[in-house]
Amino acid sequence: MVSAERIIAAVSPDSAPIKRIAQVAKEDKRLIDATCGRKTKTVIITDTDHVILSALPPETVASRLGGKSDDYSEEDTDDE
């Protein structure tokens, strides 16, 4: 389990910058592999600079946090 207040980003591991972030975290012993041997589908970055690998898709992680994934159009509305 990860504290929702600590999560900065939950992103797909496909891009080179995210792969680099995970590699640097592994070298610095800040990487937590929570995939249980399965394929990494989400990389979670925390405010403590820890990087967590998850086998859950980013959409599932976002929905469990109560957030919306990949829906930038709603950010432009004035709900406040």
ABEGO torsion letter per residue (X at the ends): XBBAAABABBBBAABAAAAAAAAAAAAAGABBBAAGGBBBABBBBBAAGBBBBBABBAAAAAAAAGBBBGBAAAAABBAX
